[in-house]
C-alpha cells in the first residue's frame, strides 16, 4: 500500500516545487526557473530528511489555529450577513473591523484549548463554529445599532 501512496503523491511534490519556482520567478524574473526548482527541491528534501515528523504536526496545528477561525469569520460575513461582495469590497483598502478580530480570537482560543485539553474531540469544527457564531452575534448586534453596513440584495 505504501508504494502506491508514494507513487500517487509524487506528482503533487513536483507540482508544488514548480508552483514555488514560478512564484519566485515572479519576484526575480531574470533568474532561471530551473534553478529555483532545483533549489526548492533540495531545500525540501533536506527538510524532509531532518525535521522530525512530530514537529510537522505542530506546524499543521499552528496553521489550523489561525486559518480555521478566519474562515469561520469570512463564511459568516459572506454567506450570512452580506451574501455577496462587490468589486469595491475586494479592491478598496479594508476598514479595520474589531468584531471580526474578536470572533477570530475566540476561534483561536477554542482551537488551542481543544488541541491541548481534548485532542480526541478535534478542533476544526468547534473553532469554525465558535468564530462563525461569534461573528454573527457581534456583527449582528452592531448592525442593529447601525455600525455595520447593511446587507446587499
OpenMM code with the backbone's topology and positions (N, CA, C; nanometers):
from openmm import Vec3, app, unit

residues = "UNK UNK UNK UNK UNK UNK UNK UNK UNK UNK UNK UNK UNK UNK UNK UNK UNK UNK UNK UNK UNK UNK UNK UNK UNK UNK UNK UNK UNK UNK UNK UNK UNK UNK UNK UNK UNK UNK UNK UNK UNK UNK UNK UNK UNK UNK UNK UNK UNK UNK UNK UNK UNK UNK UNK UNK UNK UNK UNK UNK UNK UNK UNK UNK UNK UNK UNK UNK UNK UNK UNK UNK UNK UNK UNK UNK UNK UNK UNK UNK UNK UNK UNK UNK UNK UNK UNK UNK UNK UNK UNK UNK UNK UNK UNK UNK UNK UNK UNK UNK UNK UNK UNK UNK UNK UNK UNK UNK UNK UNK UNK UNK UNK UNK UNK UNK UNK UNK UNK UNK UNK UNK UNK UNK UNK UNK UNK UNK UNK UNK UNK UNK UNK UNK UNK UNK UNK UNK UNK UNK UNK UNK UNK UNK UNK UNK UNK UNK UNK UNK UNK UNK UNK".split()
positions = [
    Vec3(0.0816, -0.1198, 0.0000),
    Vec3(0.0000, 0.0000, 0.0000),
    Vec3(0.0862, 0.1267, 0.0000),
    Vec3(0.1950, 0.1252, 0.0775),
    Vec3(0.2827, 0.2415, 0.0855),
    Vec3(0.3424, 0.2796, -0.0498),
    Vec3(0.3879, 0.1834, -0.1312),
    Vec3(0.4387, 0.2229, -0.2637),
    Vec3(0.3321, 0.2897, -0.3511),
    Vec3(0.2092, 0.2458, -0.3393),
    Vec3(0.1011, 0.3080, -0.4174),
    Vec3(0.0820, 0.4533, -0.3754),
    Vec3(0.0827, 0.4783, -0.2453),
    Vec3(0.0686, 0.6154, -0.1945),
    Vec3(0.1874, 0.7002, -0.2388),
    Vec3(0.3070, 0.6435, -0.2319),
    Vec3(0.4267, 0.7168, -0.2734),
    Vec3(0.4181, 0.7570, -0.4203),
    Vec3(0.3796, 0.6656, -0.5058),
    Vec3(0.3656, 0.6968, -0.6490),
    Vec3(0.2560, 0.8001, -0.6701),
    Vec3(0.1454, 0.7852, -0.5996),
    Vec3(0.0339, 0.8781, -0.6150),
    Vec3(0.0712, 1.0203, -0.5723),
    Vec3(0.1487, 1.0335, -0.4671),
    Vec3(0.1822, 1.1663, -0.4135),
    Vec3(0.3016, 1.2314, -0.4817),
    Vec3(0.3763, 1.1594, -0.5594),
    Vec3(0.4955, 1.2146, -0.6243),
    Vec3(0.4609, 1.3313, -0.7150),
    Vec3(0.3538, 1.3205, -0.7906),
    Vec3(0.3175, 1.4303, -0.8804),
    Vec3(0.2794, 1.5564, -0.8029),
    Vec3(0.2264, 1.5403, -0.6825),
    Vec3(0.1949, 1.6579, -0.6001),
    Vec3(0.3216, 1.7327, -0.5616),
    Vec3(0.4264, 1.6588, -0.5274),
    Vec3(0.5526, 1.7235, -0.4906),
    Vec3(0.6085, 1.8013, -0.6086),
    Vec3(0.6048, 1.7432, -0.7268),
    Vec3(0.6550, 1.8143, -0.8445),
    Vec3(0.5718, 1.9388, -0.8730),
    Vec3(0.4405, 1.9279, -0.8580),
    Vec3(0.3542, 2.0442, -0.8809),
    Vec3(0.3822, 2.1541, -0.7784),
    Vec3(0.4047, 2.1171, -0.6545),
    Vec3(0.4355, 2.2157, -0.5504),
    Vec3(0.5684, 2.2844, -0.5762),
    Vec3(0.6697, 2.2071, -0.6161),
    Vec3(0.8007, 2.2648, -0.6462),
    Vec3(0.7903, 2.3583, -0.7660),
    Vec3(0.7196, 2.3172, -0.8691),
    Vec3(0.7023, 2.4020, -0.9871),
    Vec3(0.6284, 2.5310, -0.9519),
    Vec3(0.5233, 2.5204, -0.8723),
    Vec3(0.4469, 2.6378, -0.8313),
    Vec3(0.5338, 2.7353, -0.7531),
    Vec3(0.6143, 2.6831, -0.6616),
    Vec3(0.7029, 2.7695, -0.5848),
    Vec3(0.8076, 2.8340, -0.6750),
    Vec3(0.8595, 2.7598, -0.7722),
    Vec3(0.9591, 2.8156, -0.8647),
    Vec3(0.8984, 2.9274, -0.9492),
    Vec3(0.7769, 2.9074, -0.9971),
    Vec3(0.7098, 3.0117, -1.0756),
    Vec3(0.6833, 3.1344, -0.9890),
    Vec3(0.6420, 3.1139, -0.8654),
    Vec3(0.6178, 3.2265, -0.7758),
    Vec3(0.7461, 3.3048, -0.7501),
    Vec3(0.8558, 3.2357, -0.7286),
    Vec3(0.9831, 3.3049, -0.7086),
    Vec3(1.0289, 3.3762, -0.8352),
    Vec3(0.9988, 3.3174, -0.9492),
    Vec3(1.0364, 3.3828, -1.0751),
    Vec3(0.9566, 3.5112, -1.0964),
    Vec3(0.8378, 3.5192, -1.0415),
    Vec3(0.7622, 3.6446, -1.0474),
    Vec3(0.8310, 3.7540, -0.9671),
    Vec3(0.8990, 3.7153, -0.8611),
    Vec3(0.9725, 3.8125, -0.7791),
    Vec3(1.1045, 3.8495, -0.8457),
    Vec3(1.1751, 3.7487, -0.8977),
    Vec3(1.3036, 3.7703, -0.9656),
    Vec3(1.2918, 3.7192, -1.1086),
    Vec3(1.2352, 3.7969, -1.2012),
    Vec3(1.2075, 3.7477, -1.3368),
    Vec3(1.3316, 3.7120, -1.4187),
    Vec3(1.4466, 3.7653, -1.3834),
    Vec3(1.5667, 3.7364, -1.4632),
    Vec3(1.6317, 3.6039, -1.4268),
    Vec3(1.5965, 3.5501, -1.3117),
    Vec3(1.6542, 3.4218, -1.2699),
    Vec3(1.5875, 3.3080, -1.3464),
    Vec3(1.6618, 3.1982, -1.3614),
    Vec3(1.6082, 3.0831, -1.4356),
    Vec3(1.5146, 3.0012, -1.3473),
    Vec3(1.4061, 2.9628, -1.4046),
    Vec3(1.3067, 2.8832, -1.3326),
    Vec3(1.3647, 2.7482, -1.2900),
    Vec3(1.4462, 2.6891, -1.3734),
    Vec3(1.5061, 2.5594, -1.3415),
    Vec3(1.5934, 2.5691, -1.2172),
    Vec3(1.6634, 2.6788, -1.2017),
    Vec3(1.7462, 2.6989, -1.0833),
    Vec3(1.6605, 2.7023, -0.9580),
    Vec3(1.5504, 2.7754, -0.9641),
    Vec3(1.4595, 2.7800, -0.8493),
    Vec3(1.4044, 2.6413, -0.8178),
    Vec3(1.3683, 2.5654, -0.9200),
    Vec3(1.3121, 2.4323, -0.8982),
    Vec3(1.4130, 2.3417, -0.8284),
    Vec3(1.5372, 2.3458, -0.8722),
    Vec3(1.6407, 2.2632, -0.8101),
    Vec3(1.6652, 2.3066, -0.6657),
    Vec3(1.6748, 2.4377, -0.6424),
    Vec3(1.6975, 2.4872, -0.5063),
    Vec3(1.5825, 2.4503, -0.4127),
    Vec3(1.4601, 2.4715, -0.4571),
    Vec3(1.3438, 2.4400, -0.3737),
    Vec3(1.3356, 2.2908, -0.3474),
    Vec3(1.3597, 2.2099, -0.4502),
    Vec3(1.3598, 2.0652, -0.4326),
    Vec3(1.4641, 2.0198, -0.3324),
    Vec3(1.5846, 2.0788, -0.3402),
    Vec3(1.6920, 2.0429, -0.2476),
    Vec3(1.6576, 2.0845, -0.1048),
    Vec3(1.6057, 2.2047, -0.0891),
    Vec3(1.5671, 2.2523, 0.0452),
    Vec3(1.4591, 2.1627, 0.1044),
    Vec3(1.3606, 2.1278, 0.0247),
    Vec3(1.2521, 2.0418, 0.0739),
    Vec3(1.3023, 1.9025, 0.1089),
    Vec3(1.3938, 1.8500, 0.0285),
    Vec3(1.4498, 1.7189, 0.0574),
    Vec3(1.5273, 1.7210, 0.1892),
    Vec3(1.6080, 1.8236, 0.2086),
    Vec3(1.6841, 1.8355, 0.3331),
    Vec3(1.5899, 1.8480, 0.4527),
    Vec3(1.4865, 1.9298, 0.4380),
    Vec3(1.3897, 1.9439, 0.5473),
    Vec3(1.3179, 1.8118, 0.5757),
    Vec3(1.2804, 1.7410, 0.4702),
    Vec3(1.2100, 1.6136, 0.4886),
    Vec3(1.2967, 1.5104, 0.5589),
    Vec3(1.4275, 1.5149, 0.5331),
    Vec3(1.5170, 1.4181, 0.5950),
    Vec3(1.5582, 1.4553, 0.7372),
    Vec3(1.5474, 1.5829, 0.7730),
    Vec3(1.5994, 1.6266, 0.9025),
    Vec3(1.4944, 1.6693, 1.0041),
    Vec3(1.3809, 1.7199, 0.9605),
    Vec3(1.2798, 1.7691, 1.0546),
    Vec3(1.1977, 1.6510, 1.1068),
    Vec3(1.1894, 1.6352, 1.2384),
    Vec3(1.1082, 1.5264, 1.2939),
    Vec3(0.9605, 1.5440, 1.2578),
    Vec3(0.8962, 1.4332, 1.2289),
    Vec3(0.7562, 1.4372, 1.1875),
    Vec3(0.6665, 1.4980, 1.2944),
    Vec3(0.7008, 1.4817, 1.4218),
    Vec3(0.6210, 1.5403, 1.5298),
    Vec3(0.6208, 1.6929, 1.5203),
    Vec3(0.7288, 1.7528, 1.4740),
    Vec3(0.7333, 1.8970, 1.4562),
    Vec3(0.6392, 1.9395, 1.3440),
    Vec3(0.6245, 1.8563, 1.2439),
    Vec3(0.5341, 1.8868, 1.1329),
    Vec3(0.3894, 1.8909, 1.1822),
    Vec3(0.3571, 1.8029, 1.2738),
    Vec3(0.2232, 1.8034, 1.3320),
    Vec3(0.1962, 1.9362, 1.4032),
    Vec3(0.2922, 1.9844, 1.4793),
    Vec3(0.2758, 2.1132, 1.5473),
    Vec3(0.2576, 2.2264, 1.4472),
    Vec3(0.3309, 2.2207, 1.3375),
    Vec3(0.3176, 2.3215, 1.2326),
    Vec3(0.1770, 2.3191, 1.1730),
    Vec3(0.1257, 2.2011, 1.1450),
    Vec3(-0.0102, 2.1910, 1.0900),
    Vec3(-0.1151, 2.2412, 1.1887),
    Vec3(-0.0954, 2.2119, 1.3165),
    Vec3(-0.1885, 2.2620, 1.4177),
    Vec3(-0.1818, 2.4141, 1.4268),
    Vec3(-0.0635, 2.4708, 1.4112),
    Vec3(-0.0493, 2.6163, 1.4124),
    Vec3(-0.1223, 2.6793, 1.2944),
    Vec3(-0.1092, 2.6192, 1.1779),
    Vec3(-0.1810, 2.6701, 1.0602),
    Vec3(-0.3314, 2.6640, 1.0848),
    Vec3(-0.3786, 2.5504, 1.1355),
    Vec3(-0.5215, 2.5362, 1.1640),
    Vec3(-0.5693, 2.6360, 1.2669),
    Vec3(-0.4851, 2.6620, 1.3660),
    Vec3(-0.5207, 2.7567, 1.4714),
    Vec3(-0.5585, 2.8928, 1.4147),
    Vec3(-0.4856, 2.9388, 1.3160),
    Vec3(-0.5095, 3.0723, 1.2628),
    Vec3(-0.6095, 3.0749, 1.1482),
    Vec3(-0.6072, 2.9761, 1.0601),
    Vec3(-0.6886, 2.9843, 0.9399),
    Vec3(-0.8304, 2.9294, 0.9550),
    Vec3(-0.8526, 2.8311, 1.0395),
    Vec3(-0.9887, 2.7785, 1.0570),
    Vec3(-1.0828, 2.8858, 1.1130),
    Vec3(-1.0462, 2.9556, 1.2214),
    Vec3(-1.1352, 3.0617, 1.2700),
    Vec3(-1.1492, 3.1778, 1.1710),
    Vec3(-1.0444, 3.2055, 1.0965),
    Vec3(-1.0524, 3.3110, 0.9950),
    Vec3(-1.1558, 3.2749, 0.8892),
    Vec3(-1.1580, 3.1486, 0.8484),
    Vec3(-1.2579, 3.1045, 0.7521),
    Vec3(-1.3983, 3.1110, 0.8120),
    Vec3(-1.4105, 3.0845, 0.9421),
    Vec3(-1.5409, 3.0970, 1.0072),
    Vec3(-1.5936, 3.2391, 1.0010),
    Vec3(-1.5074, 3.3364, 1.0255),
    Vec3(-1.5474, 3.4776, 1.0178),
    Vec3(-1.5842, 3.5136, 0.8743),
    Vec3(-1.5014, 3.4728, 0.7783),
    Vec3(-1.5294, 3.5027, 0.6378),
    Vec3(-1.6602, 3.4394, 0.5920),
    Vec3(-1.6821, 3.3146, 0.6298),
    Vec3(-1.8056, 3.2457, 0.5897),
    Vec3(-1.9284, 3.3148, 0.6484),
    Vec3(-1.9216, 3.3561, 0.7727),
    Vec3(-2.0349, 3.4258, 0.8345),
    Vec3(-2.0607, 3.5594, 0.7643),
    Vec3(-1.9539, 3.6313, 0.7347),
    Vec3(-1.9695, 3.7614, 0.6692),
    Vec3(-2.0245, 3.7458, 0.5287),
    Vec3(-1.9672, 3.6544, 0.4518),
    Vec3(-2.0061, 3.6407, 0.3114),
    Vec3(-2.1399, 3.5697, 0.2926),
    Vec3(-2.1576, 3.4562, 0.3570),
    Vec3(-2.2751, 3.3740, 0.3298),
    Vec3(-2.3989, 3.4144, 0.4081),
    Vec3(-2.3827, 3.4798, 0.5227),
    Vec3(-2.4995, 3.5119, 0.6048),
    Vec3(-2.5267, 3.6617, 0.6082),
    Vec3(-2.4263, 3.7408, 0.6451),
    Vec3(-2.4524, 3.8828, 0.6666),
    Vec3(-2.4604, 3.9634, 0.5368),
    Vec3(-2.3629, 3.9467, 0.4473),
    Vec3(-2.3617, 4.0322, 0.3283),
    Vec3(-2.4119, 3.9608, 0.2038),
    Vec3(-2.3928, 3.8346, 0.1954),
    Vec3(-2.4370, 3.7484, 0.0856),
    Vec3(-2.3678, 3.7756, -0.0473),
    Vec3(-2.2835, 3.8741, -0.0549),
    Vec3(-2.2026, 3.8968, -0.1751),
    Vec3(-2.1017, 4.0060, -0.1444),
    Vec3(-1.9990, 4.0130, -0.2285),
    Vec3(-1.9023, 4.1211, -0.2203),
    Vec3(-1.9011, 4.1920, -0.3553),
    Vec3(-1.8893, 4.3221, -0.3508),
    Vec3(-1.8762, 4.3979, -0.4751),
    Vec3(-1.7286, 4.4094, -0.5103),
    Vec3(-1.7016, 4.4586, -0.6280),
    Vec3(-1.5635, 4.4801, -0.6687),
    Vec3(-1.4951, 4.5792, -0.5743),
    Vec3(-1.5681, 4.6799, -0.5314),
    Vec3(-1.5119, 4.7774, -0.4379),
    Vec3(-1.4741, 4.7114, -0.3054),
    Vec3(-1.5538, 4.6146, -0.2602),
    Vec3(-1.5214, 4.5436, -0.1366),
    Vec3(-1.3876, 4.4704, -0.1473),
    Vec3(-1.3565, 4.4225, -0.2665),
    Vec3(-1.2349, 4.3445, -0.2845),
    Vec3(-1.1105, 4.4301, -0.3076),
    Vec3(-1.1284, 4.5508, -0.3626),
    Vec3(-1.0117, 4.6292, -0.4011),
    Vec3(-0.9925, 4.7590, -0.3245),
    Vec3(-1.0872, 4.7970, -0.2438),
    Vec3(-1.0691, 4.9153, -0.1597),
    Vec3(-0.9917, 4.8763, -0.0352),
    Vec3(-0.9170, 4.9707, 0.0218),
    Vec3(-0.8487, 4.9375, 0.1476),
    Vec3(-0.9525, 4.8959, 0.2520),
    Vec3(-0.9286, 4.7841, 0.3185),
    Vec3(-1.0289, 4.7353, 0.4133),
    Vec3(-1.0349, 4.8205, 0.5394),
    Vec3(-1.1545, 4.8348, 0.5898),
    Vec3(-1.1722, 4.9006, 0.7189),
    Vec3(-1.1390, 4.7989, 0.8270),
    Vec3(-1.0779, 4.8445, 0.9328),
    Vec3(-1.0470, 4.7549, 1.0434),
    Vec3(-1.1750, 4.7263, 1.1186),
    Vec3(-1.2086, 4.5995, 1.1346),
    Vec3(-1.3337, 4.5621, 1.1975),
    Vec3(-1.3057, 4.4780, 1.3213),
    Vec3(-1.3262, 4.5406, 1.4367),
    Vec3(-1.2999, 4.4735, 1.5637),
    Vec3(-1.3848, 4.3490, 1.5825),
    Vec3(-1.5057, 4.3506, 1.5308),
    Vec3(-1.5933, 4.2347, 1.5508),
    Vec3(-1.5331, 4.1090, 1.4869),
    Vec3(-1.4678, 4.1258, 1.3730),
    Vec3(-1.4007, 4.0125, 1.3093),
    Vec3(-1.2805, 3.9646, 1.3894),
    Vec3(-1.2041, 4.0582, 1.4410),
    Vec3(-1.0853, 4.0221, 1.5199),
    Vec3(-1.1270, 3.9502, 1.6485),
    Vec3(-1.2300, 3.9978, 1.7127),
    Vec3(-1.2762, 3.9350, 1.8371),
    Vec3(-1.3283, 3.7934, 1.8101),
    Vec3(-1.4085, 3.7788, 1.7057),
    Vec3(-1.4617, 3.6463, 1.6716),
    Vec3(-1.3485, 3.5512, 1.6315),
    Vec3(-1.2513, 3.6012, 1.5559),
    Vec3(-1.1358, 3.5205, 1.5167),
    Vec3(-1.0578, 3.4777, 1.6417),
    Vec3(-1.0346, 3.5703, 1.7338),
    Vec3(-0.9588, 3.5385, 1.8559),
    Vec3(-1.0311, 3.4325, 1.9385),
    Vec3(-1.1620, 3.4398, 1.9462),
    Vec3(-1.2374, 3.3375, 2.0191),
    Vec3(-1.2208, 3.2007, 1.9528),
    Vec3(-1.2187, 3.1983, 1.8202),
    Vec3(-1.1947, 3.0732, 1.7488),
    Vec3(-1.0547, 3.0195, 1.7723),
    Vec3(-0.9553, 3.1087, 1.7755),
    Vec3(-0.8165, 3.0677, 1.8027),
    Vec3(-0.8058, 3.0055, 1.9417),
    Vec3(-0.8664, 3.0698, 2.0403),
    Vec3(-0.8632, 3.0167, 2.1772),
    Vec3(-0.9311, 2.8799, 2.1820),
    Vec3(-1.0437, 2.8661, 2.1149),
    Vec3(-1.1147, 2.7380, 2.1114),
    Vec3(-1.0281, 2.6297, 2.0485),
    Vec3(-0.9664, 2.6609, 1.9360),
    Vec3(-0.8823, 2.5632, 1.8657),
    Vec3(-0.7673, 2.5187, 1.9548),
    Vec3(-0.6976, 2.6147, 2.0146),
    Vec3(-0.5830, 2.5811, 2.1005),
    Vec3(-0.6268, 2.5017, 2.2230),
    Vec3(-0.7361, 2.5420, 2.2839),
    Vec3(-0.7836, 2.4717, 2.4033),
    Vec3(-0.8173, 2.3264, 2.3706),
    Vec3(-0.8849, 2.3051, 2.2597),
    Vec3(-0.9244, 2.1682, 2.2259),
    Vec3(-0.8058, 2.0825, 2.1840),
    Vec3(-0.7099, 2.1400, 2.1124),
    Vec3(-0.5941, 2.0589, 2.0725),
    Vec3(-0.5084, 2.0214, 2.1927),
    Vec3(-0.5102, 2.1029, 2.2966),
    Vec3(-0.4283, 2.0742, 2.4152),
    Vec3(-0.5038, 1.9928, 2.5203),
    Vec3(-0.6312, 2.0273, 2.5424),
    Vec3(-0.7056, 1.9656, 2.6527),
    Vec3(-0.7889, 1.8441, 2.6120),
    Vec3(-0.8385, 1.8436, 2.4899),
    Vec3(-0.9233, 1.7333, 2.4444),
    Vec3(-0.8936, 1.7020, 2.2979),
    Vec3(-0.7728, 1.6547, 2.2665),
    Vec3(-0.7365, 1.6334, 2.1266),
    Vec3(-0.8233, 1.5299, 2.0557),
    Vec3(-0.8829, 1.4378, 2.1291),
    Vec3(-0.9670, 1.3369, 2.0649),
    Vec3(-1.0982, 1.3955, 2.0127),
    Vec3(-1.1367, 1.5118, 2.0629),
    Vec3(-1.2606, 1.5766, 2.0179),
    Vec3(-1.2425, 1.6344, 1.8777),
    Vec3(-1.1233, 1.6864, 1.8511),
    Vec3(-1.0993, 1.7578, 1.7261),
    Vec3(-1.1273, 1.9050, 1.7478),
    Vec3(-1.0553, 1.9882, 1.6762),
    Vec3(-1.0664, 2.1317, 1.6995),
    Vec3(-1.1215, 2.2086, 1.5812),
    Vec3(-1.1193, 2.1529, 1.4639),
    Vec3(-1.1552, 2.2277, 1.3443),
    Vec3(-1.3008, 2.2724, 1.3447),
    Vec3(-1.3927, 2.1795, 1.3579),
    Vec3(-1.5346, 2.2168, 1.3520),
    Vec3(-1.5767, 2.3051, 1.4692),
    Vec3(-1.5365, 2.2744, 1.5921),
    Vec3(-1.5744, 2.3648, 1.7015),
    Vec3(-1.5175, 2.5057, 1.6863),
    Vec3(-1.3904, 2.5196, 1.6447),
    Vec3(-1.3311, 2.6528, 1.6287),
    Vec3(-1.3984, 2.7286, 1.5160),
    Vec3(-1.4291, 2.6595, 1.4077),
    Vec3(-1.5021, 2.7220, 1.2980),
    Vec3(-1.6379, 2.7706, 1.3478),
    Vec3(-1.7100, 2.6850, 1.4188),
    Vec3(-1.8420, 2.7204, 1.4694),
    Vec3(-1.8398, 2.8362, 1.5666),
    Vec3(-1.7419, 2.8374, 1.6562),
    Vec3(-1.7324, 2.9463, 1.7542),
    Vec3(-1.7069, 3.0788, 1.6832),
    Vec3(-1.6112, 3.0826, 1.5916),
    Vec3(-1.5822, 3.2089, 1.5229),
    Vec3(-1.6982, 3.2510, 1.4338),
    Vec3(-1.7619, 3.1554, 1.3673),
    Vec3(-1.8771, 3.1842, 1.2813),
    Vec3(-1.9908, 3.2460, 1.3632),
    Vec3(-2.0289, 3.1790, 1.4719),
    Vec3(-2.1409, 3.2264, 1.5541),
    Vec3(-2.1063, 3.3552, 1.6291),
    Vec3(-1.9814, 3.3659, 1.6756),
    Vec3(-1.9407, 3.4892, 1.7455),
    Vec3(-1.9471, 3.6085, 1.6514),
    Vec3(-1.9008, 3.5891, 1.5280),
    Vec3(-1.9056, 3.6993, 1.4321),
    Vec3(-2.0504, 3.7367, 1.4005),
    Vec3(-2.1347, 3.6371, 1.3808),
    Vec3(-2.2760, 3.6668, 1.3555),
    Vec3(-2.3369, 3.7440, 1.4717),
    Vec3(-2.3061, 3.7025, 1.5940),
    Vec3(-2.3619, 3.7699, 1.7111),
    Vec3(-2.3115, 3.9118, 1.7264),
    Vec3(-2.1803, 3.9300, 1.7169),
    Vec3(-2.1228, 4.0633, 1.7368),
    Vec3(-2.1603, 4.1561, 1.6218),
    Vec3(-2.1415, 4.1112, 1.4984),
    Vec3(-2.1735, 4.1959, 1.3831),
    Vec3(-2.3238, 4.2212, 1.3743),
    Vec3(-2.4028, 4.1206, 1.4092),
    Vec3(-2.5476, 4.1395, 1.4083),
    Vec3(-2.5912, 4.2425, 1.5112),
    Vec3(-2.5297, 4.2390, 1.6281),
    Vec3(-2.5624, 4.3378, 1.7314),
    Vec3(-2.5196, 4.4772, 1.6875),
    Vec3(-2.4022, 4.4879, 1.6256),
    Vec3(-2.3561, 4.6183, 1.5781),
    Vec3(-2.4417, 4.6692, 1.4626),
    Vec3(-2.4883, 4.5773, 1.3793),
    Vec3(-2.5771, 4.6171, 1.2690),
    Vec3(-2.7056, 4.6766, 1.3256),
    Vec3(-2.7514, 4.6185, 1.4362),
    Vec3(-2.8727, 4.6683, 1.4998),
    Vec3(-2.8583, 4.8114, 1.5491),
    Vec3(-2.7342, 4.8509, 1.5841),
    Vec3(-2.7147, 4.9894, 1.6280),
    Vec3(-2.6528, 5.0751, 1.5180),
    Vec3(-2.6441, 5.0190, 1.3958),
    Vec3(-2.6052, 5.0998, 1.2804),
    Vec3(-2.4560, 5.1126, 1.2537),
    Vec3(-2.3692, 5.0275, 1.3123),
    Vec3(-2.2254, 5.0392, 1.2882),
    Vec3(-2.1765, 4.9565, 1.1710),
    Vec3(-2.2487, 4.8546, 1.1306),
    Vec3(-2.2057, 4.7702, 1.0209),
    Vec3(-2.2911, 4.7982, 0.8994),
    Vec3(-2.2282, 4.7975, 0.7808),
    Vec3(-2.3038, 4.8259, 0.6591),
    Vec3(-2.4186, 4.7276, 0.6428),
    Vec3(-2.5300, 4.7720, 0.5929),
    Vec3(-2.6429, 4.6811, 0.5724),
    Vec3(-2.6122, 4.5797, 0.4643),
    Vec3(-2.6830, 4.4716, 0.4696),
    Vec3(-2.6666, 4.3641, 0.3718),
    Vec3(-2.7141, 4.4113, 0.2350),
    Vec3(-2.6473, 4.3588, 0.1312),
    Vec3(-2.6843, 4.3937, -0.0067),
    Vec3(-2.7832, 4.2935, -0.0602),
    Vec3(-2.8655, 4.3382, -0.1520),
    Vec3(-2.9635, 4.2481, -0.2124),
    Vec3(-2.8984, 4.1616, -0.3168),
] * unit.nanometer
topology = app.Topology()
chain = topology.addChain("A")
for resn in residues:
    res = topology.addResidue(resn, chain)
    for name in ("N", "CA", "C"):
        topology.addAtom(name, app.Element.getBySymbol(name[0]), res)
